Amino acid sequence: MTKHLRFFMLTLLTIVCTVGGYAQEKVILDFSKADWNFPETPNANKTSYTCNDGYTITFGANSGHKKQGNGILMGKKGATLSLPAFDFDVEKIILKKNTGSVSANVTFNIFVDNTAVSTQAKGCDKDKTFIIKDEFQKAGNIYTIKVTNVNNLQTSAIEIYKKAATTPPPLPPLAPTLARHSHSPMARLRVLPRLQLPLQRATTTPTCLTLLNIQALTRT
């Protein structure tokens, strides 16, 4: 019974760590942080701002903007905010709702140059998700958020998601000797190296910190 339990726990940990290691990566531009140094009064000039993380955003000419609530306000029609270029393919971009009173009528979209690359959204009273068209997901693109009617857009943060892998890699096979020879030191040496790759790949997930516990199980 004890041998089967050990085998089950090792198998379960391998699955959790492998799946957890492939969580979709993202960059968060958090406008609530003071290091952006947004103006307290409207600025309609073309202006760039850089946060401590090294990301630079740029408001276009005639794009009135200022600090507002827990984020920023920009408008009106034609106002633009360009994001930095990223070194990965971008699958989606999410604009997070700002605090306080926000417009339910503003319309806006995401552009590359002058081409809309997603579906226009209305209202910034909720988080808005933009799925980027496949042909515009390439690394290095400059994505520009543009207000398309006579209202103001507000957001507290922008999340940029890296394109996810089509399918995760297959799980490595577990050595069958674990269940039959769990008391053999050589069996442990044959099994543990097979688990090494997914455990190292997913070390950023808290679940994989239980590696020491699993090693302790194999010694008992």
Salt bridges, closest charged atoms under 4 A:
GLU25 OE2 - LYS162 NZ 3.83
ASP127 OD2 - LYS96 NZ 2.81
GLU159 OE2 - LYS26 NZ 3.91
